């Protein structure tokens, strides 16, 4: 009965949205624009930007307005002039940007930024549940904001599109970081990452066979390194083998085999992800203490607590520390090390979504026609529509389908 009732309510919601869509599209044709604001990121060392100048040009050519806070693209080496040439309005007053109907951010807005937001505004940004506070959600709910978390955006193949794109970048970049800290210039052991005729290849151990692990392995193999991948899932290890198209050393998390590989290798990449909560601590301090001098540990999982017992959070200004003469790189936001590349990857995802909002005549019509976007909506008209967040912070949960029906 409950399932049948829910399906019936969903049908009513869809019909309601379809009925209002024509009227909304007529209104959109008269206005012929979305009003999109891109504020400058104020979060520590966040250098990425949600839209590049060429994506702004695409939106402007489709009749939308874009206002950009001066200097917003500097971190990714995009100048105000580049945006202005593509039709964006450059604002020197942050409040002017926050007057837009749709805000595009990378990091979640600070409480002082939420104060500048207005009722009914749409926010597209990350959520960063690891550092999320109840005050943030309550502030958005009080302003009756429509908030989408881009970490939960799914594409047509049901893949978390932003998470995968950033994971691909982080995986490849982690190997380039390893190459940098193996060199003599940064106090490493003076090795060239990889290998060539007559010289034994660099040994790299990768913990985790997800997207980060796969792209780390792909880059390391391309440089000629010897790669060993460990994961607790046979399925993920098999998928990695198939995706790489080559037979690399793979193993489940057998402590004896794992510890032996770590103490003899040159680089360890920690890419263990947790579905909920903290990432598991896989490598104990005594294992790190037995590693070769000047070896390199890169803990990609540090944003979830880290998978090495010796890990401590660092930043892009002071990215490494030494413990037991092992170099530790534990920067949470590795993608901001290559912000221009990361911004291109993000804009490829965000620009089509914004165009769809315009084409469908409004946020909710687009959300309802796209289940992958619907999952990303965690606050609608000031109501928490994400069950996990509701349970986490003891907030009242409202079913999105029922909210849509009640507003028809």
RAHU-V223153 format. One line per field, one symbol per residue. phi: phi as a letter, one per 30 degrees, with the letter a starting at -180 (. if undefined). A space follows every 50 residues. Layout:
# RAHU-V223153
phi->???
This chain:
# RAHU-V223153
phi->.ddddddddddddddddddddddddddddddhaccccbdddcdehccdbd bdeddddddddcjccbcbdeidcdecicdedddddcjdccccceeddddd dbccbcddddedddeddbeidcccadchedcdcdeddddddddhdccccd dcdccdcicdddeddddddddddddddedddddddciddiccdkabeibe ddcbcccjcddddddddddddddjdccbccadcdedddddedddibdcdb adddeddddddddcdcbbccbdccdbiddddccddddddcddeidbcccd dddcjjccdcdbdbbddbdbbcbhicdccbddcddddbddddddddddcd edddddedddikeddddddbeddedddcbbhicdccddddddchcdcbdd ddddddcd
